[in-house]
């Protein structure tokens, strides 16, 4: 393994945390051999610079605390980052649907406040449902929100 490989990897990791898969892809594009990349990945993991479990937890906290997103969105986002299915399942094993419902409720209130004046109830209901779906909320929680905010139209 060359020092330049480690230098390239460390420079990439200095900007933000990357998953093992993301870093492998990046280094492969730089024309390093697979054997060298594997060795570098192992070394970076032993030094604590690569940790998919911690990265997944950080992204989970970000999407549950800072941005109102749901289970499905978080799952797909972690998958796209190259986090293994085992790490994702262990992280989302104790996912709290009640907290998701609260996040969805807050997002729905904000959405309705912005759109209520310009659209009629039926359209607004469909728009809200699609908005919550795009944010990755579970269908059961979307239905609860629709019943809560549009009790006459269900």
Order of alpha helices (4+ residues) and beta strands (2+ residues): alpha-alpha-alpha-alpha-alpha-alpha-alpha-alpha-alpha
